[in-house]
Amino acid sequence: MTRVLLSLVLVVFSWFNVASAEVLGPDINVALVVNQFSAEITSEAEFKVLVKPVGNNLLFQPKKTFISVKNGIFLLDGKSIEGTEVELLSGKADKPVLINRKSYRGRLVAKINEDKKTLTICNILPLEEYLYGVVAREIIPLWPEEAIKAQAVASRSFALAAIKKQNSRGYDIRANELGQVYGGIEAEHIATNKMIDATRGVVLTYNGKPIEACYHSSSGGYTENSENVWGTYVPYLRAVVDYDQEAPKYKWEKSFTASEIENILLQAGYRIGKLKSIKLSPLKPPPEETADRGISGRVLKMTFTGDNGEATLDGAKVRGILQLNSTLFDIFIETKSPEYIEVPVLDAYGNEIGKKQIPVKITQPSKPSYLNGFEDLRLITGDVNEKIVIKGQGWGHGLGLSQWGARGMALAAPQNSKEYYKKILTHYYTNVKIEKIY
């Protein structure tokens, strides 16, 4: 009888563990440290190091130390550890091992890279617990609940698509902007955790597969087609109207002198000499696609011409070297005139007793008639007061979910709506299904 009861207990316990694992989703392997020479390890409790494939257990006292690689061998607290992989295990659940002063749920595994000089440290944990450390970093926790739900589903779908790729890098996703920003336990927030739990297991699919649900801060009024950003057609990443007008970067401006542009281009490897002109078609209201602009107006390519030659750069390259918020921008050549001139005020004897400011109003010269038909050409005159002004919109690549747009839609949602996040998602991702898969 005792054996039967014990068997029942084991079966129930086993079922409970499987059910819990299913509720939390599949494990995801998140790269915290990639191709680095060392990483800081901190622990307030004794921690074990499980060495693989040897299988040895080493015990380390609580302290701050470093893990590194030398000649294909781990060095931890100055001790050599034979093995290609080590797992760090805290002796107390409430005092986890910290990597570079951050704590994480799940397992921490360090691997020696093929160069035998650097290491990669990964955090392996259930997908839902991973999202706790992502969503609060990707969206403001005090935003409307339906916007947070939309972000949670997008982040879950993006992560699940990364898991399904089964790449050969040794991990599924990076913990920074190259994947999704992941901050571990300290990044978690009760408001975002609640919305993650409310949408647990809900993902976006296309043709039965989780989508790579990329997202950005704000598009500047209109999102973009994938081929105009990635060069590849993705059926669910189509341009749509955005509702991000309250975004802080909805409109932005940055100015340069001609010599600053020349130096930036030179540092990037483009030796065009003294800048003479910039070729880019004028920005028009979307949807309108041209040879050098996408459907939203984002820059696909533009040409800088100098006295030593010219350079045609794609929009992403221009954004990178000029450090712009997005590729949705227009260019204006402006010459700033003085707002006033200052003249002396004299007394009856010709002595200066003060100064007076006289406003100056100078009409900006109209575009020369010989440039009619060449609206895409901006000529650089070389005037000492001349500025190249870039006026842009949005922040990010402009594909998929706009976070500020999701906020705008959520604020306009019917009161007490608990499903409006689905309307947000199907607006920004075309012809997708919303499915609960666990």
TIMI-767297 format. One line per field, with one value per residue (C-alpha): z, y, x. Coordinates in Angstrom, 2 decimals. Example, Ala and Ser with C-alpha at 12.3 -4.5 7.8 and 13.67 -1.06 7.14 Angstrom:
# TIMI-767297
up (7.80  7.14)
north (-4.50  -1.06)
east (12.30  13.67)
***
This chain:
# TIMI-767297
up (0.00  0.92  -2.41  -4.28  -2.41  -3.07  -6.75  -6.87  -5.16  -7.64  -10.58  -9.27  -8.53  -11.99  -13.65  -11.67  -12.82  -16.47  -16.22  -14.60  -17.32  -20.00  -18.38  -18.38  -21.98  -23.50  -22.22  -23.96  -24.04  -23.60  -24.22  -21.47  -22.28  -25.81  -26.95  -23.92  -22.22  -18.72  -16.65  -13.04  -10.71  -7.37  -4.75  -1.17  -0.54  -1.28  -4.88  -6.75  -10.15  -12.08  -14.61  -17.89  -19.41  -16.44  -14.00  -11.04  -8.43  -7.10  -4.14  -3.94  -1.01  -1.21  -2.79  -5.95  -8.48  -12.20  -14.69  -17.77  -20.30  -20.84  -23.43  -23.62  -19.84  -17.46  -14.72  -11.78  -8.70  -9.98  -10.17  -13.39  -14.26  -16.81  -18.98  -21.90  -19.98  -16.37  -14.65  -11.69  -8.89  -5.81  -2.44  -1.46  -3.61  -2.20  -2.96  -6.64  -8.41  -10.15  -13.58  -14.06  -11.01  -12.36  -11.03  -13.16  -12.83  -14.16  -14.92  -15.67  -18.04  -19.26  -22.39  -23.91  -27.47  -30.40  -30.27  -26.80  -25.58  -24.93  -23.27  -23.62  -20.62  -21.10  -18.94  -19.58  -18.24  -19.14  -21.78  -19.52  -16.84  -19.51  -20.55  -17.00  -17.56  -21.09  -21.26  -18.45  -20.33  -23.71  -22.66  -19.86  -17.09  -16.35  -19.87  -20.60  -19.95  -23.53  -24.87  -22.39  -23.42  -27.08  -26.23  -24.19  -27.09  -29.58  -27.34  -26.72  -30.46  -31.27  -28.66  -29.72  -33.36  -32.20  -30.36  -33.43  -35.60  -33.87  -34.89  -34.39  -32.23  -29.00  -27.82  -29.02  -28.50  -27.24  -24.09  -25.79  -28.80  -31.11  -29.65  -27.01  -24.10  -21.11  -17.63  -15.44  -12.04  -11.31  -14.51  -13.53  -12.66  -11.08  -13.72  -16.70  -15.00  -14.52  -18.22  -19.21  -17.01  -18.48  -22.00  -21.04  -24.01  -26.51  -29.70  -33.21  -36.01  -39.79  -41.69  -38.37  -37.26  -34.67  -36.38  -35.91  -34.34  -34.51  -33.00  -32.53  -30.46  -32.99  -36.78  -37.28  -38.58  -40.92  -40.59  -43.41  -45.62  -44.64  -48.03  -47.68  -44.40  -44.49  -48.27  -47.84  -48.34  -45.16  -45.64  -42.13  -42.00  -44.20  -43.95  -42.02  -40.50  -37.06  -34.04  -32.39  -32.52  -28.78  -29.02  -27.81  -31.03  -33.33  -34.84  -34.41  -35.97  -36.30  -38.11  -39.48  -41.24  -44.62  -43.12  -40.40  -43.04  -45.01  -41.93  -40.99  -44.51  -44.53  -41.23  -42.72  -45.69  -48.28  -49.74  -51.66  -50.80  -50.37  -50.29  -53.25  -53.23  -51.69  -53.81  -52.18  -53.34  -51.14  -48.42  -49.24  -47.21  -47.27  -48.86  -51.75  -52.89  -55.04  -56.21  -53.17  -50.55  -49.13  -48.88  -45.57  -46.96  -45.28  -47.11  -49.17  -50.67  -51.08  -52.81  -51.48  -54.22  -53.61  -55.68  -55.51  -56.37  -55.01  -52.58  -52.64  -49.24  -48.16  -45.55  -42.73  -43.35  -43.33  -40.11  -38.51  -39.43  -38.74  -35.59  -36.56  -34.81  -37.96  -41.76  -42.13  -42.78  -45.23  -45.84  -46.01  -46.73  -44.53  -44.04  -40.64  -40.87  -37.85  -36.00  -35.26  -35.67  -32.79  -33.23  -30.75  -29.15  -28.92  -26.82  -28.15  -27.84  -29.85  -26.84  -26.81  -24.01  -24.91  -27.67  -29.53  -31.24  -34.59  -35.85  -39.24  -41.57  -44.55  -46.97  -47.72  -51.39  -53.57  -55.34  -58.52  -61.67  -63.22  -60.55  -61.68  -62.44  -60.05  -56.79  -55.41  -55.55  -52.60  -53.53  -50.97  -51.50  -48.98  -47.12  -43.66  -42.01  -44.05  -42.22  -43.48  -41.46  -41.20  -40.09  -39.25  -37.67  -35.52  -33.64  -34.84  -37.98  -38.48  -38.87  -37.06  -33.76  -32.92  -29.13  -28.96  -31.58  -29.42  -26.56  -28.72  -29.79  -26.21  -24.94  -27.54  -26.66  -25.19  -21.40  -19.60  -22.83  -22.03  -25.62  -27.38  -27.50  -30.26  -32.39  -31.83  -32.91  -36.02  -37.04  -36.96  -38.17  -41.38  -41.82  -38.62  -36.20  -32.45  -30.81  -27.29  -27.69  -24.01)
north (0.00  2.35  1.64  2.43  5.73  6.65  5.91  8.11  10.95  10.67  10.65  13.72  15.50  14.64  15.85  19.10  19.79  19.13  21.32  24.14  23.94  24.08  27.14  28.99  28.08  26.62  27.53  30.35  30.72  34.41  35.63  38.11  38.36  37.62  37.18  38.99  38.38  38.41  39.03  40.02  37.48  38.53  36.36  36.98  33.26  30.28  29.20  26.03  25.70  22.62  21.81  20.17  17.69  16.59  16.80  18.13  20.42  23.26  25.42  29.17  31.51  34.63  37.49  39.55  37.91  37.50  34.68  34.72  32.43  31.80  29.33  27.60  27.17  28.98  31.12  31.80  33.62  32.88  29.13  27.13  25.07  22.27  22.08  23.84  24.88  25.78  26.38  28.79  27.68  29.78  28.05  30.14  30.84  34.36  35.30  34.58  34.79  38.17  38.61  42.09  43.16  41.95  39.05  36.62  33.89  30.45  29.01  30.75  28.95  30.15  28.67  29.00  30.29  28.70  31.29  29.89  33.47  34.73  33.52  33.78  33.68  32.69  32.77  29.78  30.19  29.70  32.09  33.71  34.48  35.92  38.29  39.68  41.12  42.36  44.08  46.58  47.62  47.91  49.87  52.28  50.26  53.10  53.04  51.74  48.02  47.21  48.75  46.70  43.53  44.27  44.66  41.44  39.43  41.01  40.28  36.71  36.11  37.62  35.43  32.26  32.87  33.18  29.84  28.15  29.28  26.82  28.80  27.65  30.58  28.65  30.90  31.99  35.74  38.62  40.60  43.97  45.93  43.19  40.98  42.40  44.57  42.20  43.43  40.37  40.50  44.17  45.21  43.55  45.64  44.51  46.28  44.67  41.27  41.36  41.99  39.26  36.83  38.06  37.13  34.04  31.78  34.18  34.68  36.08  33.54  33.59  30.34  28.53  29.80  32.48  35.70  37.78  40.53  43.39  46.73  50.26  53.37  55.52  55.65  59.34  58.80  55.83  52.48  50.91  47.82  45.28  45.25  48.96  48.34  44.76  44.28  41.26  41.03  39.89  39.53  40.58  43.66  46.07  49.86  51.27  54.56  55.14  56.88  58.04  61.81  62.18  60.51  62.76  62.00  62.33  65.30  66.10  68.27  68.16  70.56  70.37  72.62  71.48  70.86  68.66  66.53  66.35  65.13  62.57  61.16  61.07  59.15  56.68  56.14  58.41  60.84  63.25  66.40  69.71  69.16  70.70  69.18  66.57  64.65  63.43  63.76  66.00  64.26  64.05  62.82  58.99  56.68  57.62  55.58  56.89  55.47  56.88  56.70  53.95  54.09  55.97  58.40  56.73  57.31  54.35  56.13  59.59  61.02  63.41  65.13  66.89  68.32  64.95  62.69  61.45  58.83  57.20  55.79  53.84  55.35  53.07  54.06  57.76  57.31  55.54  57.91  61.06  59.52  60.25  58.94  57.37  57.35  59.37  62.86  65.70  68.02  71.81  74.22  77.28  80.45  81.93  85.70  88.00  88.75  92.33  94.75  96.76  100.49  102.99  105.69  109.08  112.14  115.70  115.86  112.67  110.52  106.93  106.53  103.13  100.74  100.00  96.78  97.19  94.11  92.78  91.07  89.34  87.30  83.91  83.75  81.65  78.59  79.56  79.02  76.94  74.24  73.77  70.08  69.24  69.34  66.50  68.60  70.71  72.98  73.94  77.59  77.73  80.73  81.07  81.02  78.10  75.09  71.70  71.08  67.60  67.58  64.12  62.09  58.98  56.88  53.45  51.32  51.76  48.07  46.34  47.57  51.22  51.43  55.03  54.17  51.27  53.72  56.10  53.32  52.03  55.49  55.59  52.08  51.54  51.61  48.30  46.60  43.57  42.42  45.67  44.68  42.25  45.13  46.96  43.94  43.16  46.81  46.80  43.21  42.32  39.11  37.47  35.20  35.61  32.20  30.85  28.00  27.07)
east (0.00  2.83  4.52  1.26  0.82  4.44  3.99  0.88  2.74  5.61  3.21  1.36  4.65  5.98  2.77  2.92  6.47  5.60  2.49  4.49  7.13  4.47  2.84  6.17  6.92  10.08  13.53  15.34  19.12  20.00  23.54  24.49  28.21  29.42  33.03  34.47  37.81  36.31  33.19  32.62  31.01  29.53  27.87  26.75  26.57  28.78  28.39  29.16  30.78  29.68  32.42  31.37  32.02  34.17  31.26  33.30  31.77  33.95  32.95  33.75  33.30  31.10  33.02  33.51  35.79  36.31  35.99  38.23  39.90  43.61  44.94  41.56  41.22  38.84  40.32  38.01  39.28  42.77  42.15  42.43  39.36  39.58  36.47  34.81  31.71  30.88  27.56  27.35  25.03  24.23  24.06  20.99  17.94  17.50  21.11  21.72  25.05  25.45  27.02  28.46  26.42  23.06  21.01  19.00  16.44  17.30  20.72  24.02  26.37  29.78  31.40  34.87  34.74  36.55  39.33  40.25  40.72  37.20  34.05  30.28  27.94  24.32  21.20  18.92  15.40  11.71  10.39  7.77  10.36  12.64  9.84  9.67  13.14  12.38  9.00  9.70  12.85  11.16  8.06  7.14  5.38  2.93  1.48  -2.05  -2.47  -3.50  -0.28  1.78  -0.10  0.65  4.35  4.33  2.85  5.26  8.27  7.08  6.61  10.02  11.72  9.88  10.85  14.48  14.24  12.76  15.68  18.01  21.09  24.66  25.82  25.32  22.47  19.04  19.11  21.26  20.38  20.81  19.51  20.83  18.08  15.77  16.90  16.93  17.78  17.25  15.55  16.28  14.47  11.19  8.13  4.88  2.76  4.47  4.70  0.93  0.31  2.78  0.85  -2.45  -1.26  0.73  1.35  -0.25  1.78  1.49  1.71  1.83  1.28  1.31  4.73  5.60  6.57  9.70  7.63  10.10  9.12  10.42  9.79  7.89  7.65  6.92  3.40  3.80  5.57  7.58  7.65  10.31  12.08  12.82  14.65  15.94  15.96  13.67  9.91  8.13  4.36  3.38  5.65  3.70  3.51  0.53  -0.59  0.89  -0.68  2.53  1.97  2.67  6.08  8.92  10.85  7.86  9.71  13.38  16.04  19.82  22.14  25.67  28.13  29.43  32.88  31.35  29.65  32.92  34.84  32.19  32.21  36.02  36.11  33.63  35.94  34.32  36.86  34.66  36.60  34.80  31.02  29.20  25.72  23.40  20.93  17.71  14.12  11.93  9.93  6.22  3.22  2.92  2.10  4.35  7.33  10.20  13.52  15.32  12.54  10.32  6.54  6.71  9.28  12.25  15.51  16.69  19.70  21.20  24.25  26.90  28.94  32.25  35.07  36.90  33.96  30.68  29.37  25.95  24.97  21.92  19.64  20.79  24.42  23.56  21.59  24.54  27.35  25.30  23.76  20.16  17.06  15.62  15.88  12.67  14.02  14.43  17.40  17.39  20.22  19.75  21.73  21.01  20.71  21.25  18.00  19.13  22.00  23.37  24.04  25.52  23.35  25.13  24.41  24.36  28.14  28.76  29.59  28.30  25.77  24.36  23.39  20.18  19.13  17.39  15.48  16.57  14.15  15.75  13.71  15.24  16.21  13.95  15.26  17.14  15.10  17.88  17.19  13.60  13.19  16.04  14.05  16.18  19.37  20.58  23.48  26.11  27.12  29.97  28.51  30.08  26.63  25.31  23.86  22.75  19.60  18.11  14.47  13.20  10.44  10.30  12.84  13.89  13.70  9.95  9.04  6.19  4.78  5.26  5.42  4.19  1.59  0.39  0.07  -1.93  -4.31  -4.64  -5.59  -8.39  -9.65  -13.14  -13.20  -12.63  -11.59  -9.40  -8.89  -7.99  -4.33  -5.33  -6.64  -3.35  -1.31  -3.36  -3.03  0.77  1.29  -0.55  -2.60  -1.36  -3.20  -3.20  -2.98  -2.52  -0.04  0.46)
***
